[in-house]
């Protein structure tokens, strides 16, 4: 009897977690944005293979090629619905504020510093019981630590000495970010 209740509890808890992770419209739309932003900060959009982790949260199927990565320190997502633009009960626009420290240009392996607060207005809509981000499709917004790790990995895999040196200079530029 006890074992049966334990299994039922596990199934119920697991189902709730699965719905939350998949953007169930039973949860606030900010949950889907938080997951997307967190995965983006961790570099999920830096390569094509990891983009699949974001497909449950977005309405587009392909990531465009980016020449630039926005480097961030943090993102703020307002929970207060009074800060949102409510289109109807199934569609909202939620502003996300990013604390940006600069951009990395991938072709030249150069970091261009530029501290600013960037506001991105995410258009979210519930469809078939799940929230999805409709727009905008923005360049990757990656945290400093993850960007440093990404550059180190690229440097280790690079066979060309000139490119390896450029990646080393990029790593030093990113290390100076506070």
N, C-alpha and C positions, 0 to 999 in steps of 0.2 A: 504494500500500500504506500509506504513512504517513498519507495523508489519510483512509483508511478507519478506521485505528486512532484517529485524532483524533476522527472522528465518533462512533465507538463509545464512546470515553471521555467525550465530551460528553453523550451520551445517558445513560450510566450515572451520571455525576455529577448531571446534571439530574434524573434519576429519584429519586435519593437525597434531593436537596434538596426536591423536590416532596412526597415522603413525609414528610419532617421538617416542612415547612410545614403539611401537612394533618393533622398529629397522628397519624401512623402509630404503631401500638402496638409497633413495633420500637424506638421511642425511649421514654425514661422519661416518665411522665405529667407531670413537672415542666415539660417542654418546652412543652406545650400551655398550661399555666398561665402560664409566662413570656411567651408570645406574647400571651395575652389581657390580662395585667396591663400589658404594655408598650403595647399598642394603647389600652387604657383610659386609661392615664396620658397618652397623646398626644391624647386627646379623641375617640376613635372612637365613643363613645356619646353625644356632645353633640348630634348631630343624626341624624335618621332615615336619611338617605342613607348615612352612613358606618357605620351598624350592620351593613350587609352584609359588611363586612370581618371581622366577628367570628363570623358564622354557621358557618364551618367548625370553630370551637372550642367552641361551646355547643350544648346540646340544646334550647334554646327558640328559637322563631321570631320572637317579637315582644318588643320592649323596652317595658316599661311606661313611662308618663309619669312623670318625676321632677320633684319640686319643689325638690330639693336636690342639689348636687354636693359630694362630699367632696374637699377639696383636700389633696394629699399631697406629701411630699418624696421618699419612697422606699418601696419594698416589698421584703421579704425572703422568698425562697422556699427552704425547706430542701431540699437535695439528698439528705441522709441519710435513707434510708427508715425508720430507727428513730424518726424524728420524725413519721412518718405513721401514720394508722390504716389498716391493711391489712385490707380486708374479705375479699378473695380476690385471686387473681393478675390479675383483670381489673377490679378495683374498689378504689379507695383514697380516703381523705380526707386532703388535704394542707393544713396550716395556712399561711397567708400573713400576715405581719405588715406592716401599713402604718404608716408614720410620718405621722400626720395633723396638719395645722396648723389645720384649721377646716372650715367649710362655707359654701358660697355658696347662698343661697336665691334661686331664679330669679324668683319672682313679685315680690319686693321689691327685688331687686338689692342684697342686703346680705350682707356677709361677717361671719360670727360666728367669731372665733378660738377655738381650743380644742385645744391640743397634747395629743396622746395617742398611744398605740400601740394600734391596732385589729387584732385577729386575726380573719381570715375563714377558715373551714374549707371549702375547695373539694372537693366530691364529684365525683370523676372516674371514668369507666367506659369500658372499651374495648368497642366494638361494631363488628362488621364490619371489624376490623383498624385502627380509629382511636379514639384517645382523644377523649372529649367531656366538657365540664364540665356536670354535671347540675344542680347548685345550689351555692350560693345565687345568686339574682338580686338583686344589691346595687345601690345607687345608683352612678352613675359616680364613679370615684376618679381624679381628674385632677391632674396635676402643676401646680405653681404657675405655671411659665413658660407652659404651654399655656393655663391658665385666664386668665392676664393677656392673652394674645393673643386668646382668645375674647371677652373683655370689650371689648378695643379694637375688634375687628371689629364687634361688636354696636353699640358706640357710634358708629362711623362710618356704619353703616347706619340708625341711628335718626333719624327725622325730628322726633319730639316733643322739644322742648327740655327739658322736665321729666325725661323718661326718660333723655335723653342726660346730664343733670346727675347723675342717680342712678348711671348707669353710670360716670361720671367719678369719683364718690366711691367706688364699688366698686373701680375700678382703683387708686385711691390706697391703699385698705385692703389690697389684695393686694400692692402694692409694699412694704409694711412687713414682710411675712413674710420671715423669714430661715431 
